[in-house]
Amino acid sequence: MLSIRPIIGAVACSVLLWAGLGLSNVAWSEMSSEKMGDKESGKIIKGTVLRTEGPNYFIKNREDGKEVRLRIDKNTQIKGLGIVTGDDVVAKLDDQNHVESISPDRNVDRDESR
């Protein structure tokens, strides 16, 4: 006769396995939507800081070479030790062009950006 203990153990392991797979799938879909969300709901601007005037950062957009004004406010996340003239940066904007975050762009070769 079978004991109930191994059956309960097997069922519990199965439930935990399926729950773990379900959670990893949710995490994967959130990561995918974040990557796609940058393109759909807002945009990413990569460029070089030309100057700062108060809360305004003037960036030379690396894609088209145009100057872009980014207004930083108390809700903007500034990553790194500080952004100064000449820094290569990445700024994430929401769908109303509010700067959500700005950080140094460490993926730029200094010779290519000039």
Long-range contacts (C-beta under 8 A, 24 or more apart in sequence): 38-92, 41-94, 41-95, 42-92, 42-93, 42-94, 42-95, 42-97, 42-100, 43-92, 43-93, 44-90, 44-91, 44-92, 44-93, 45-70, 45-90, 45-91, 45-93, 46-88, 46-89, 46-90, 46-91, 46-105, 46-108, 47-88, 47-89, 48-86, 48-87, 48-88, 48-89, 48-113, 49-83, 49-84, 49-85, 49-86, 49-87, 49-88, 49-89, 50-85, 51-85, 52-83, 52-84, 52-85, 57-83, 57-89, 57-91, 57-102, 59-89, 59-91, 62-113, 70-99, 70-102, 71-99, 72-99, 72-102, 73-98, 73-99, 75-100, 76-100, 76-101, 76-102, 77-101, 77-102, 77-103, 78-102, 78-103, 79-103, 79-104, 80-104, 88-113
